[in-house]
Amino acid sequence: MLSVFDQGPPAPCPTPFNMAEYVLARARELPDKTALSVLGPDGATDWSYDAIAKAVRGIATGLLQRGLCPGDIVLLRLGNTPDFPLAYLGAIAAGLIPVPSSAQLTVAETSVIIRDLSPGLILHQPGVPCPAHPARLDVGALEQMRHLPPASFDRGDPNRPAYIVYTSGTSGIPRAVLHAHRAIWARRMMMDGWYGLTAQDRLLHAGAFNWTYTLGTGVMDPWTMGATALIPEPGTDPKDLPGLLATHRATLFAAAPGVFRKMLQTMDRCALPDLRHGLAAGEKLSTALREGWQRATGRPVLEAYGMSECSTFISASPDHPARDGALGQPQPGRRIAILGADGPVPRGTEGVIAVHRSDPGLMLGYRDAPQETAARFQGDWFLTGDQGVMAADGQIHYLGRADDMMNAGGYRVSPLEVEQALAHCPGVEAIGVTDIEVKPDVRVIAAFYTGSQPLPDRLLERFAAERLARYKQPRAYLYLDDLPVGPNGKLLRRALKPLAKDLIHG
């Protein structure tokens, strides 16, 4: 039997369609219900569905009044506040194309994005790194837009562009991933295939508003279902999350595995009678973490696997829990395969995890990079770059990256991007970057370099901080006499990993 999961396609996306209108449709029937609670130590700040919908449509009006037209690009340089999802949906409501970006990006990294996209508007919050630009607009003006008369939703072909997210490319150049309005429709397959999400749920997501994992799982999906999104205030310590879960009667809890790990460091047993299960994504969830959470809370944690190009499409779910260390199984409606050089391999055989090009959640492509987009396909299959094996029952085990891409706290980072940023540091002659395991379940980015002599770590750290977002910066700098290379002189990046053990512990 071949490694192909196909139980039939999902229902087609309606047309005409607008992603923001779809997310906010429940506001008509649930105007007074709490859509969002921002949780702090002294209570919560609540937003009703009606307030959210009016703010989004008012922002759409304000953006159009500034002379923007459907199809124009809006770069979001905003912090961890509700302004982020409101601006994101407001732009989409107006037919504009928002670009979420991490607040950790440096001025240099943001400048590259601006040159790449030529945005019609940059929505900026003071304190978030951003170069001076004639299209930059302060967040104060955005807040005033909330109160404007509501704009009509820009409806059209569900296959037209809706938003852009950036991902690190294997070439070392961050790539703009262009998604269609239909991408939100594809997330219907996650509701039962991962979450078990209903209108009665209260989903607490531990991430920041301006992280795409939070934006999707923590905000838009609960609003789509008529549920309540719970988001902790900026700066909330992981050790305080169990108390927030209990006080605010969260029924679902979503976070990256690293957050679960930090919570378990200070939590032995935790009574959470309202919680049904946890949700983990962003990086591989270890067996030790899964079992530790189960012991501490008496509740399972369900893992999901995905990527910027297709969100999550393989997951455990309440009805189909993962078995024997597997990720879970493809969500109903997905068509997923494990490929070898000649196509799908027999079940039980290792290969590359692939998504069929008909998946409504799959990207339109890398913006202005048709050749790179085409290179990610093998026939009708999009290649994720991750290795896996499909069991006889359809569950999929993750076996790691097929390339050198790193995972830094849920963000995929290209070692080439980090190497290019550090290559011109004074005193560095050659550099190689990879991720290393410093203790069980904890991986960090490490930079190995050569030169006439070892350099002070603080010099390297300052150089990196000026050029790389915090999550891309190495946590360890290791000096070598020579980098490991092959017969053709190419860096053997995987040979760096064993060297780290000797250098750190030797």
DAPE-V416603 format. One record per backbone hydrogen bond with DSSP energy under -1.0 kcal/mol. NH is the residue of the N-H (numbers start at 1). CO is the residue of the C=O. E is the energy in kcal/mol with one decimal. If there is no record, write none. Layout:
nh = {NH & NH}
co = {CO & CO}
e = {E & E}
This chain:
nh = {3 & 4 & 5 & 17 & 22 & 23 & 24 & 27 & 28 & 30 & 35 & 36 & 37 & 38 & 39 & 40 & 43 & 45 & 47 & 49 & 50 & 52 & 53 & 54 & 55 & 56 & 57 & 58 & 59 & 60 & 61 & 62 & 63 & 64 & 65 & 67 & 68 & 71 & 72 & 74 & 75 & 76 & 77 & 81 & 84 & 86 & 87 & 88 & 89 & 90 & 91 & 92 & 93 & 94 & 95 & 96 & 97 & 99 & 105 & 110 & 111 & 112 & 113 & 114 & 115 & 116 & 117 & 118 & 120 & 121 & 122 & 123 & 124 & 125 & 128 & 136 & 137 & 139 & 141 & 143 & 144 & 145 & 147 & 148 & 151 & 154 & 155 & 156 & 160 & 162 & 163 & 164 & 165 & 167 & 172 & 175 & 177 & 178 & 179 & 181 & 182 & 183 & 184 & 186 & 188 & 189 & 190 & 194 & 195 & 196 & 197 & 201 & 203 & 204 & 205 & 206 & 211 & 215 & 216 & 217 & 218 & 219 & 220 & 221 & 223 & 224 & 225 & 227 & 228 & 229 & 230 & 231 & 233 & 236 & 240 & 241 & 244 & 245 & 246 & 247 & 248 & 249 & 250 & 251 & 252 & 253 & 254 & 255 & 259 & 260 & 261 & 262 & 263 & 264 & 266 & 270 & 275 & 276 & 278 & 279 & 280 & 290 & 291 & 292 & 293 & 294 & 295 & 296 & 297 & 298 & 302 & 304 & 305 & 307 & 310 & 311 & 313 & 314 & 315 & 316 & 317 & 326 & 327 & 329 & 331 & 334 & 336 & 337 & 338 & 339 & 340 & 343 & 345 & 347 & 348 & 349 & 351 & 352 & 353 & 354 & 355 & 356 & 357 & 359 & 362 & 363 & 364 & 365 & 367 & 369 & 373 & 374 & 375 & 376 & 377 & 378 & 381 & 382 & 383 & 384 & 387 & 388 & 389 & 391 & 394 & 396 & 397 & 399 & 402 & 406 & 408 & 411 & 413 & 418 & 419 & 420 & 421 & 422 & 423 & 425 & 428 & 429 & 432 & 434 & 436 & 438 & 439 & 442 & 444 & 446 & 447 & 448 & 449 & 450 & 460 & 461 & 462 & 463 & 464 & 465 & 466 & 467 & 468 & 472 & 473 & 475 & 476 & 478 & 480 & 486 & 489 & 492 & 493 & 495 & 496 & 500 & 502 & 503 & 504 & 505 & 506}
co = {345 & 2 & 336 & 156 & 18 & 19 & 20 & 24 & 25 & 26 & 47 & 47 & 229 & 45 & 231 & 43 & 40 & 38 & 36 & 33 & 31 & 48 & 49 & 50 & 51 & 52 & 53 & 54 & 55 & 56 & 57 & 58 & 59 & 60 & 61 & 64 & 63 & 95 & 69 & 97 & 121 & 99 & 123 & 79 & 81 & 82 & 83 & 84 & 85 & 86 & 87 & 88 & 89 & 90 & 92 & 91 & 72 & 74 & 102 & 106 & 107 & 108 & 109 & 110 & 111 & 112 & 113 & 114 & 73 & 73 & 135 & 75 & 137 & 77 & 125 & 133 & 122 & 124 & 138 & 139 & 140 & 141 & 144 & 145 & 57 & 93 & 153 & 17 & 157 & 179 & 179 & 98 & 177 & 175 & 169 & 167 & 165 & 365 & 163 & 160 & 158 & 180 & 181 & 182 & 185 & 186 & 187 & 190 & 190 & 191 & 191 & 198 & 228 & 252 & 230 & 254 & 208 & 211 & 212 & 213 & 214 & 214 & 215 & 216 & 219 & 220 & 221 & 222 & 201 & 35 & 203 & 37 & 39 & 233 & 237 & 238 & 240 & 241 & 242 & 243 & 244 & 246 & 245 & 202 & 202 & 277 & 204 & 279 & 256 & 256 & 257 & 258 & 259 & 260 & 263 & 296 & 272 & 251 & 300 & 253 & 302 & 286 & 287 & 288 & 289 & 290 & 291 & 292 & 293 & 294 & 278 & 280 & 314 & 311 & 307 & 307 & 305 & 305 & 329 & 303 & 320 & 323 & 396 & 315 & 313 & 331 & 5 & 354 & 3 & 352 & 343 & 340 & 338 & 1 & 390 & 346 & 388 & 339 & 386 & 337 & 382 & 335 & 380 & 356 & 359 & 309 & 178 & 178 & 176 & 366 & 369 & 370 & 371 & 373 & 374 & 381 & 378 & 355 & 376 & 353 & 400 & 351 & 397 & 395 & 391 & 328 & 389 & 387 & 385 & 413 & 411 & 408 & 406 & 414 & 415 & 416 & 417 & 418 & 419 & 422 & 425 & 450 & 448 & 446 & 444 & 442 & 442 & 439 & 436 & 434 & 476 & 432 & 478 & 430 & 456 & 457 & 458 & 459 & 460 & 461 & 462 & 464 & 464 & 469 & 470 & 445 & 445 & 447 & 449 & 490 & 486 & 484 & 491 & 492 & 493 & 496 & 498 & 499 & 500 & 501 & 502}
e = {-3.0 & -2.0 & -3.5 & -2.5 & -2.0 & -2.1 & -2.0 & -1.8 & -1.3 & -2.3 & -2.5 & -1.9 & -2.5 & -2.6 & -2.3 & -3.2 & -1.4 & -2.1 & -2.6 & -2.1 & -2.4 & -2.3 & -2.5 & -2.4 & -2.2 & -2.5 & -2.3 & -2.3 & -2.4 & -2.0 & -1.8 & -2.4 & -2.6 & -2.0 & -2.4 & -1.9 & -1.3 & -2.1 & -2.6 & -2.2 & -2.4 & -2.2 & -3.1 & -2.0 & -1.8 & -2.0 & -2.6 & -2.4 & -2.5 & -2.3 & -2.4 & -1.8 & -2.8 & -1.4 & -1.5 & -2.6 & -2.9 & -2.2 & -1.5 & -2.6 & -2.4 & -1.5 & -1.6 & -2.4 & -2.4 & -2.0 & -2.5 & -2.7 & -2.0 & -1.3 & -2.6 & -2.4 & -3.1 & -2.3 & -2.3 & -1.9 & -3.3 & -1.8 & -1.2 & -2.2 & -1.4 & -1.2 & -1.2 & -2.1 & -1.4 & -2.7 & -1.2 & -1.2 & -2.0 & -3.3 & -1.3 & -2.1 & -2.1 & -2.2 & -1.9 & -3.5 & -3.5 & -2.6 & -2.8 & -1.7 & -2.3 & -1.8 & -1.4 & -1.8 & -1.7 & -1.7 & -1.4 & -1.9 & -2.2 & -3.4 & -1.6 & -1.5 & -2.2 & -2.7 & -2.2 & -2.5 & -1.5 & -2.7 & -2.2 & -1.8 & -1.1 & -1.1 & -2.6 & -2.6 & -2.1 & -2.5 & -1.6 & -2.9 & -2.2 & -2.8 & -3.0 & -2.6 & -3.2 & -1.6 & -2.3 & -1.3 & -1.7 & -2.8 & -2.1 & -3.0 & -2.3 & -1.1 & -2.1 & -2.1 & -1.6 & -1.4 & -2.7 & -2.2 & -1.6 & -1.4 & -2.3 & -2.0 & -2.4 & -2.1 & -1.2 & -2.8 & -1.0 & -3.3 & -2.6 & -2.9 & -2.5 & -2.3 & -2.6 & -2.4 & -2.5 & -1.8 & -2.2 & -2.2 & -2.4 & -2.1 & -3.1 & -2.0 & -3.2 & -2.1 & -1.7 & -2.1 & -2.4 & -1.6 & -2.2 & -2.5 & -1.2 & -1.7 & -2.8 & -2.1 & -2.2 & -2.5 & -1.6 & -2.1 & -2.1 & -2.7 & -3.1 & -1.3 & -2.4 & -3.0 & -2.0 & -1.7 & -2.2 & -2.6 & -2.9 & -2.6 & -2.1 & -2.3 & -2.8 & -2.1 & -1.6 & -2.1 & -2.9 & -1.2 & -2.9 & -2.0 & -2.3 & -2.6 & -1.9 & -1.3 & -1.7 & -3.0 & -1.5 & -3.6 & -3.6 & -2.3 & -3.6 & -2.8 & -1.7 & -3.3 & -1.9 & -2.8 & -2.6 & -2.9 & -3.8 & -2.9 & -3.3 & -1.5 & -2.4 & -1.4 & -2.7 & -2.7 & -1.6 & -1.6 & -1.4 & -1.8 & -2.3 & -3.1 & -2.7 & -2.0 & -2.8 & -2.0 & -1.2 & -2.7 & -2.4 & -3.2 & -2.8 & -3.3 & -2.2 & -2.3 & -1.5 & -2.9 & -2.1 & -2.1 & -2.4 & -2.4 & -1.3 & -1.4 & -2.4 & -1.7 & -1.0 & -3.0 & -1.1 & -3.0 & -2.8 & -2.3 & -2.2 & -2.8 & -1.2 & -1.2 & -1.6 & -1.4 & -1.1 & -2.2 & -2.7 & -2.1 & -1.5}
